[in-house]
Amino acid sequence: MKLGAFDYLSKPFDPDELKLVVDRALERRLLLQENRNLKSEISSKYRFENIIGSSPQMQNVYRLIAKCAPTNSTVLITGESGTGKELIARAIHYNSLRKDQPFVTVDCNTLSEHLLESELFGHVKGSFTGAVSNKRGMFEIANNGTLFLDEFGNISLSTQAKLLRVIQEREFRAVGDTKSQFTNVRLIAATNKDLKAMVAAGDFREDLYYRINVFPIHAPPLRERRDDIPALAFHFLKYFSNELEKPMTEISEGAMSLLINHDWPGNVRELENAIHRAVILASDKVIRQAHLVNIIDASPGLDLEVPRTSDDLKRI
C-alpha cells in the first residue's frame, strides 16, 4: 500500500468483493486521467500563443507575457472593458511554474466593501450577522497559485490598506479572527481605470499603486488594432457555428468591411456578441451586412453598399 497499491484483499476473498474493488480502482483511474486531460486542455487553451492577434500591439503583449510568466512578480493589467484582461492573466498563470496550482478570480466590482473583505480574507463564525460558520478566503484558497483581482480600481481605501499589508507581509487575518495566516500567492490585478489619476485625486493609495504596478501590461482597445478583427471574427464564427450546429464558414466582403470600420466601444467582447447574433440570424453559411444590424444602428454615418444585382447581394 505504501508503494502505491490501490487496495488489497485477504484470502480467501469473495469474487463479488474483488469485482467491487476492481471497479473502484478503474473508476479512480478514469477520474485521474480525466483530471490530467482537463489540466492539459486548460493549459493548452491559455497558452499565450493562442491569444488571437498579430498586430504590433498584440506582439508586444505576447513578449511581456513571455517575460513575466516564469517569475513570481505582481502584474497590473490595464485596458478598457472587453479587451481581454482576464485572458492575459490566465495566460500568465498557465505559462508559469504555478500552472498546476489554483487560479482564483475575484470581481472587486460586484461586492460591497464588507463582502469583499470576507471574500478575500475569509471570516470566522459569529464575526458578523449572518456568519453562521467559518469561511475560507480567496487568499487561502489560492495559496501557492495565482489570485486575479478584476476591477481592482473599485476597492475601497480601507480594503486597500489591508491588501497592502498582505502584499508586504504575505500574511492576513480572516474577518473576526485574532490569528494571522501565511499566504504564498502571485497577485495579478486588472483595471479599466486610470490609477495614477485616482492617486492624485486621493481615491487610491499611492503606496499600494507602486506595490501592484511592478510589471504593467496594457491591453490595447480593438479600434487600435483593426488588423486583428478578421482573425477574431472568423475565430468567433467557427466557435458559435459549432456551438449552434450551423455550418457557417464565410463573412461577406461588405460585412467584413463593416466589422473592420466599426469603433467597437465594447472591444473584443462586443465583437464576440455581434458574431454570436449574426450566426443566429443567418440562414445560410455566410454572414452578411443585414445580420449585423446592431453595428449598423451604432454607425449612422457609415455609407453602406446597396445591392443592385444577385452577385452584389452575395458579395455583401
C-alpha positions in Angstrom: 0.0 0.0 0.0 2.9 2.4 0.8 4.3 1.8 -2.6 1.1 2.8 -4.3 -1.3 -0.2 -4.4 -4.9 1.0 -4.6 -6.3 -1.7 -2.2 -5.7 -5.3 -1.0 -7.8 -8.4 -0.3 -7.3 -11.1 2.3 -7.6 -14.7 1.2 -9.9 -16.4 0.9 -11.7 -13.5 -0.9 -15.2 -13.2 -2.3 -15.3 -12.8 -6.1 -18.0 -10.1 -5.7 -15.7 -8.2 -3.3 -12.9 -8.5 -5.8 -15.1 -7.1 -8.6 -16.2 -4.2 -6.4 -12.5 -3.3 -5.6 -11.5 -3.5 -9.3 -14.5 -1.3 -10.3 -13.4 1.3 -7.7 -9.8 1.1 -9.0 -10.9 1.6 -12.6 -13.2 4.5 -11.6 -10.4 6.2 -9.8 -8.0 5.7 -12.7 -10.6 7.2 -15.0 -11.1 10.2 -12.8 -7.3 10.8 -12.5 -7.0 10.5 -16.3 -9.8 13.0 -16.8 -8.2 15.3 -14.4 -4.9 15.2 -16.2 -6.6 15.7 -19.5 -8.6 18.7 -18.2 -5.4 20.3 -16.8 -3.7 19.7 -20.1 -6.6 21.1 -22.1 -6.8 24.2 -19.8 -3.1 24.8 -20.0 -3.2 24.4 -23.8 -6.2 26.8 -24.1 -4.4 29.5 -22.2 -1.0 29.4 -23.9 -0.3 33.0 -24.8 0.3 32.0 -28.4 -3.5 31.2 -28.5 -4.5 34.8 -27.8 -5.6 35.9 -31.2 -3.9 38.9 -32.9 -0.8 39.5 -35.0 -0.8 43.3 -34.8 2.3 45.1 -33.4 0.3 46.0 -30.2 -0.5 42.3 -29.5 3.0 41.2 -30.4 4.2 43.5 -27.6 1.6 41.9 -25.2 2.9 38.4 -26.1 6.5 39.5 -25.4 5.5 40.9 -22.0 3.6 37.7 -21.0 6.6 35.6 -22.0 8.9 37.7 -19.9 6.8 37.8 -16.7 5.1 34.4 -16.7 8.1 32.4 -15.3 8.5 34.9 -12.5 6.5 35.5 -9.3 6.2 39.2 -10.0 3.0 41.1 -9.3 1.3 42.2 -12.6 -1.0 45.1 -13.3 -3.1 44.7 -16.5 -4.8 47.9 -17.7 -7.2 48.5 -20.5 -10.8 49.2 -21.4 -13.6 46.8 -20.6 -13.8 43.9 -23.0 -10.1 43.9 -24.1 -9.3 40.5 -22.7 -7.5 41.4 -19.4 -8.6 38.2 -17.7 -7.4 36.1 -20.7 -4.0 37.8 -20.4 -4.0 37.0 -16.6 -4.8 33.3 -17.3 -2.1 33.1 -20.0 0.4 34.4 -17.4 -0.7 31.8 -14.8 -0.8 28.8 -17.2 2.6 29.6 -18.5 4.1 29.9 -15.0 5.6 27.5 -12.5 2.3 27.7 -10.6 0.2 26.4 -13.5 -0.8 23.2 -11.6 -2.0 25.3 -8.6 -5.3 27.2 -8.4 -6.1 30.3 -10.5 -8.7 32.2 -8.4 -10.7 35.2 -9.7 -12.3 37.9 -7.5 -14.5 40.5 -9.2 -14.0 43.6 -7.0 -16.8 45.5 -8.7 -19.7 43.3 -7.7 -19.1 43.1 -3.9 -19.6 45.7 -1.2 -16.6 46.6 1.0 -17.7 44.2 3.8 -18.4 41.3 1.5 -15.2 41.8 -0.5 -13.1 41.6 2.7 -14.9 38.4 3.6 -14.3 37.1 0.1 -10.6 37.9 0.1 -9.7 37.1 3.7 -12.5 34.8 4.9 -14.3 35.1 8.2 -14.8 33.2 11.4 -18.2 32.1 12.8 -20.0 34.9 14.6 -17.8 37.7 13.3 -20.8 39.5 11.9 -24.6 38.9 11.5 -25.0 36.0 9.1 -21.6 34.5 9.7 -23.0 31.1 10.8 -19.8 29.2 10.0 -16.1 29.7 9.2 -15.4 30.7 5.6 -12.1 30.4 3.8 -11.0 33.5 1.9 -9.5 33.5 -1.6 -6.0 34.3 -0.3 -6.2 30.9 1.5 -7.8 29.1 -1.4 -5.3 30.5 -3.9 -2.3 29.6 -1.8 0.7 28.6 -4.0 -1.3 29.6 -7.0 -2.5 32.9 -8.6 -5.1 35.4 -7.3 -6.6 37.6 -10.0 -8.3 40.8 -8.7 -10.5 42.1 -11.5 -11.7 45.7 -11.5 -9.0 46.5 -8.9 -9.7 50.2 -9.1 -13.0 49.8 -7.3 -11.6 48.7 -4.0 -12.2 51.0 -1.0 -9.4 52.8 0.8 -10.0 50.7 3.9 -9.6 47.4 2.0 -6.6 48.8 0.1 -4.8 49.2 3.4 -5.4 45.6 4.3 -4.3 44.4 0.8 -1.1 46.4 1.2 -0.3 44.5 4.3 -0.9 41.2 2.6 1.4 42.2 -0.2 4.1 43.4 2.1 4.0 40.8 4.9 2.4 37.8 3.0 0.0 37.3 5.8 -3.6 38.2 6.6 -6.3 37.8 9.1 -9.8 36.5 8.5 -12.6 38.9 9.5 -13.2 38.5 13.2 -10.1 36.3 13.8 -7.1 37.1 16.0 -4.6 34.8 14.3 -2.7 35.6 11.1 -2.4 33.2 8.2 0.5 33.0 5.8 -0.2 33.1 2.1 2.0 32.4 -0.9 0.0 33.8 -3.8 1.0 35.5 -7.0 -1.1 38.6 -7.4 -2.4 39.8 -10.8 -4.7 42.9 -10.8 -6.7 44.4 -13.7 -8.5 47.7 -14.0 -10.1 49.9 -16.7 -9.4 53.0 -14.5 -6.5 55.4 -14.5 -5.0 54.6 -11.1 -2.4 57.4 -11.4 -5.3 59.9 -11.7 -7.0 58.2 -8.8 -3.8 58.5 -6.7 -3.7 62.3 -7.5 -7.3 62.6 -6.5 -6.8 60.8 -3.2 -9.0 57.9 -4.2 -6.3 55.3 -4.4 -3.3 54.7 -2.1 0.0 55.7 -3.7 1.9 53.0 -1.8 -0.4 50.3 -3.0 -0.2 51.6 -6.6 3.6 51.2 -6.6 3.3 47.8 -4.9 0.8 46.5 -7.5 2.4 48.2 -10.6 5.6 46.1 -10.6 5.1 44.7 -14.1 2.5 46.6 -16.1 0.8 45.2 -19.2 -1.6 47.3 -21.3 -4.4 45.5 -23.3 -5.0 47.7 -26.4 -8.5 48.5 -27.5 -9.8 46.8 -30.6 -10.1 50.1 -32.6 -6.3 50.5 -32.3 -5.6 47.0 -33.8 -8.1 46.7 -36.6 -5.8 44.3 -38.5 -6.8 41.7 -35.9 -10.5 42.0 -36.5 -10.8 39.5 -39.4 -8.9 36.8 -37.4 -11.1 37.4 -34.3 -14.3 37.4 -36.4 -13.5 34.1 -38.0 -12.5 32.6 -34.7 -15.8 33.5 -33.2 -17.6 32.4 -36.3 -16.1 28.9 -36.0 -16.8 28.7 -32.3 -20.5 29.7 -32.5 -21.1 27.7 -35.7 -20.0 24.6 -33.7 -22.0 25.6 -30.6 -25.2 26.3 -32.6 -24.6 23.4 -35.0 -24.8 25.7 -38.1 -22.2 25.0 -40.8 -21.1 28.6 -41.4 -17.7 29.4 -42.9 -17.9 32.8 -44.6 -18.2 36.5 -43.9 -19.1 38.6 -46.9 -16.9 41.5 -48.1 -19.5 44.1 -47.1 -20.0 42.5 -43.6 -16.2 42.3 -43.1 -15.8 46.0 -44.1 -18.5 46.9 -41.6 -16.7 44.9 -38.9 -13.3 46.5 -39.6 -14.6 50.1 -39.7 -16.7 49.9 -36.6 -15.1 51.6 -33.5 -16.0 48.7 -31.1 -16.5 50.7 -27.8 -17.1 47.3 -26.2 -13.9 45.9 -27.7 -13.4 42.1 -28.3 -16.4 41.2 -26.1 -18.7 43.4 -28.3 -17.3 41.7 -31.5 -17.9 38.3 -29.9 -21.5 39.2 -29.2 -22.0 40.6 -32.7 -20.8 37.4 -34.4 -22.9 35.3 -32.0 -26.1 37.3 -33.0 -25.1 37.1 -36.7 -24.7 33.3 -36.6 -28.2 33.0 -35.0 -29.7 35.3 -37.7 -28.0 33.9 -40.7 -30.0 31.4 -42.8 -27.1 30.0 -44.9 -23.3 29.7 -44.4 -22.5 33.4 -44.9 -22.7 36.3 -42.5 -23.9 39.4 -44.4 -24.4 43.1 -43.5 -28.0 42.5 -42.7 -27.0 40.2 -39.9 -25.1 43.0 -38.2 -28.0 45.3 -37.5 -26.7 46.3 -34.1 -23.5 47.6 -35.6 -25.3 49.4 -38.5 -27.5 51.1 -35.9 -24.5 52.2 -33.9 -22.8 53.6 -37.1 -25.3 56.1 -38.5 -22.7 57.9 -40.7 -21.5 54.7 -42.4 -22.0 54.6 -46.1 -23.4 51.1 -46.7 -23.3 49.4 -50.1 -26.8 48.9 -51.6 -27.1 45.6 -53.6 -28.3 46.0 -57.1 -27.7 42.5 -58.6 -27.7 39.0 -57.2 -23.9 39.0 -57.4 -23.9 42.2 -55.3 -26.1 40.5 -52.7 -23.8 37.5 -52.5 -20.8 39.8 -52.0 -22.2 41.9 -49.2 
